[in-house]
Amino acid sequence: MGVGSTVTPEDVTAELEAAARLEQRRQQVLERYGGEQSLAELGGPARGPTRSGADAGWTLCEQLPGALRRRVWTLIGLEGPMLNSLDGQVDFWGAVWMGCQVAEGVLGELLSAPAREVSDALLDATAGSGPPRQVLEDWLAGQPPTLAALQVVQRAFREAHANRRAEIEAVMGPEGAAFLAGGGPEASLEQIRGLRTRAESPSREMSRVEYVDLLKWMVGARTLELWDRQGPRPNPPRADVALMHHHLRLRRLRAPGAA
């Protein structure tokens, strides 16, 4: 099956439209739990002394822009009262939706620069694929990141690695290139996309189990706070889980001066 053969520009448009349509509901969830500023402070720098370990999320997220770090902190602040609630009827929609948005933003940030450096190789990998080629072209041209588009990008890296391995290794590093060449990243992103699709229904409620599942695919931990403080469990996680964690760790390996 060709690169991103099940992803079309219409899928990307649908995700962008859903994000706009559900923004008010997202804001309502934030306000219900004290507001974005309060949640970001609750989950952010004030907790710094409790973190440890090179693979802890706190350490890995230091390489992200401030706006993305703040989104991670906000979700940590939100999940705490949800997970600790004695009310068995808590709706985890907000945590699932914002978790998908965090994954989308972080993956878009981490893949954007290397993808543009090897854009010719990625476009060659999607030659003749029709809709996925258009999705990739739109993303490279600056379209906001979506999970659908990122699925195409990851598959394009995998296909390009088969024929232009040296170029992919030059921008992703040998370990990063090997990671993208396997099926694990696509499998975990497909799971995250599936949860996001379920959350797109205007009145859909999400369960604690669905949120914990999301965290498995995103960071390989039972809670985002635990990942932020300790990293995934087990560590290292399998290649087909903890997608965001893997990409953050591999980005750190590529950083100038990394061991």
N, C-alpha and C positions, 0 to 999 in steps of 0.2 A: 504494500500500500504506500502511496506517495506521501511526501512531506505534508503534514497537517491536512490530510485528505478530507477530514470531517469538519474542518473549520472554514467558514466563509466570511466575507465582509459583513453579511447580514448578522452573523453571530456577534461580531464586534460591535456593530451598531446597537444590537439588542442589549448588550451589557452596558454600553454607555448610557442608553436611554433608561435602563433600570436604575443605574446609579443616580441619575437626576431625579427620577420619579420617587425614589425612596429616601432622598436626602432629608425631607421633613421628618419622616419617621425616625431616621437615625438621630436627628437633633432632639427629638422628643425623648428618646431613650437616654441620651446624655443628660438632659435636664432632669429627668426623673431620678437619676443617680447623683445629682449634685452639680452637673455642668462640666464641660470639657476641661476648663482650667483647673477645677478642683480635682478631677480624676487624674489629670496629667501630673499634678503635684503629688498626689497619693501614690502613683505608680512610678514616679520619676527619681530625680537626683537625691531626694531625701532618704531613699532606701539604699543609697550607694554602699555604705559600710557593710551591708549584709551580703554583698555579692563577692564571689571569689571564683578563680579558675579562668584559664585562658580561653576555654570554650564556653564560658557563661555568656548568655545572651547580652548582658550588660556590656561586656568587653567587646563582643563582636559588633554590636550596634554603634560603637563609638565611631566607626568608619562611615556611618550614614549621615546625610544632611540632617540638620536640626529638626526640620518639619517631620521627617519620617521617624526619628527617634521619639518625638513627642507623640506620634500616633501609637507607637508601641507602648509608651508609658500610659497613655489614656486607656488602652485596652487592658493593661495590667490593673489599673485602678478600677475599671468596670467589672472585671471578672471576679474580683475579690468578694464584693457584697453579693453577687449572683451565686457564686459557688458556696458561700458560707450561709446563705439564706436557709432558714428552717421551713420555708414555704415550698412545698413540693411542686407547686404550680408555676414556678418562676419561668418566664419566657426568655430563652437565651437567644432570641433572634438578633438583638443588637450586638451581642458578643460574636455570633457567627458572621454576621454581615460585616462588622468592622474588622474581624479577623481576616476575612477574604480581602478586604480593602488593603490591610497591612501587607498581606502576601503579595498582592498585585503591585503595590507601590515599591516594595523592597526589591522584588524580582525585576521590575522595570528599571529601577535605578542600577542594579548590579549588572544587568545584561546589556544596557543601552550602549555604553562606550565600546566594549569589545565587539559587539555586533556591528557597529558602524565601521570599526577598523577592518573587519573582514566582510563587509557588505557584499562585495562581488562574489565571494565564495558562498555566502548564504543565498544570494539570489540565483546563482548557478544551481544550487541544490534544490531550489524550488522551480526550476525551469520546467515548463510543461504541466505544472500542477494546477493551473487555473486559479480558482479562488484563493488558495493559500498564498500563491505568489502575490496577489493583490493585497492580501492582509499584511504580508511582510513589507511590501513597498510602502503601504500607508503608515506602518509603524516606524519604519526607517525615516519617513518624511516628517515625523513629529507627532503623529496621532497619540493621544493619551494612552498609557498602557492599559490593557485589559487582559484577563486571564486567557481569553480565547487567542488573542494575538501572541501572548507569551508561549502558548502551546505550540504555535507555528514556529516561533523563534527557536525554541528548544529542539524541535524536530529538525529544523534547518541546520542547527549546529551538529546534530548527530549525523545527518546525511553528508554534510560538508566534511566532517572528520574522516569519513570513509575514503574520500578522494583527494582532500587537500589537508591532510593531517598536520603538516608542518605549520601551515598558516593558523590553524585553530589552536595548536599548542602554543604558538607565539603570543596569542592574546589571552588564552585561558589557563596557560600553564599545563604541563603534562597531566597532572592529577585532575584538573578541572576539565580538560578535554576528554579524558577517559570517562569521567563522571557523566558528561553530556552524551558521550557515545553509547552509553548503556540505556536501557529502557526505564530505569528507576525514576529519573526526573519527570518523564512524561506520565508515568503511572501515578505519582503523587499529585502532580498538577491536575490530572484528570479527576482525581478524588476531590480536590479543593473546588474545582469548577462545578462538580456535581452538587456540592453543598451550597455553593453560591446560587446555582440555578434554582434549587429548592427555596432558597430565601427570597427570591425575586417576587414571589406571590405577595400581593399587597397585605393580605391578612394572615400570612403564614406564621405560625409560631414554631420555634425551634427548641429542641430539648437539650438538657445537660449532656446527654450522650452524644448528640450531634456536635456540640462544641468541643467535647473531649476528642472526638474523632478528628475534627479539624486540626486541633493542636498536634495530633499524631502526625498528620501529613505535613504540617507546617514546620514544627520544631522538635518533634520527638519527645515531648514531655507531657505530663498529665495536666499541667497548668502553665500558662505563659510566665507567671511569676517564678515557678520552679526553674524553667528554662533560663529566664533572665538571671537567676541567682546561681544556678549550678550547671546549666547546659543540659543536653539531652540525656535520657536514660533508656537503654544503655548508651555509652559513648565509646567509640563512634557508633552512630545509628546506621541501619541498613541504607542502601542507596535508594530504596523505593519509599522511604519515609523522610520526615524532617527536611523537606525541600529547601525552605528558607534558611535553615541552619547550615546545610551543606553549602549553599551559594555564598553565605556570609563568611564561612570559614575559608572557602576557596579564594574568595576575594582578598582576604587577609594574607593568604599565602603568596598572592601575586603582588602585594604591596612592596614598594621599594624598601630594601633593607630587611625584608622578611627572611627568617632563617630557612 
